[in-house]
């Protein structure tokens, strides 16, 4: 492979860019389907959230080569920060030492249909020269898209508002609370993310969502009981539907 990214990664990046442009102008109800347009999940999200980004995990030859490629494509990647949450998730999923899982996060600024230039694509970069990298890991992640998600930013997050959003997304949008975390590297007080995965038996094109909140809300996260068995079942069925491919 001579380029910074594999052909598979380049296709996935192009798909994510296309999806982010479409999502930026789409009604919340279409993004949250099968949630009903007139339901509480849709109205709460419309009032308190806005579309922020679509995300993808890629595997450049090196971090420097990957960023250079993105620059040359005119995507203006923002300065990278360590990705603490995805590093932890990858480590758990593949049995890796988190300290050796060298994952970086950047955002790509896109010209959107509404005229904004916004960092609407979030790219997690796990370089192939990292000690923990394994070709089978990359093949599995590309086949399943476990880190792909659609994210809303919550402008003024508070524990009561987030509790209402979590409840509505769980009961009306067919989503399971998957956990979250705090990244101290994003913003003056860091950022808190809440992840949701589509429950098995609730088919929809978008299978993972994120609520992205400025600030440190770990106390709130610790109070939400995880739906651990239902989440494991959802991912088992996700794997069964799309088997791993050879590296």
Secondary structure, 3 states (H helix, E strand, C coil): CCCCCCHHHHHHHHHHHHHHHHHHCCCHHHHCCCCCCCCHHHHHHHHHEEEEEEEEEECCCCHHHHHHHHHHCCCCECCCEECHHHHHHHHHHHCCCHHHCCEEEEEEEEECCCCCEEEEEEEEEECCCCCCCCHHHHHHHHHHCCCCEEEEEECCCCHHHHHHHHHHHHHHCCEEEEEEEEECCCCCCCEEEEEEEECCCCCCCCCEEEEEEECCCHHHHHHCCCCHHHHHHHHHHHHHHCCCCCC
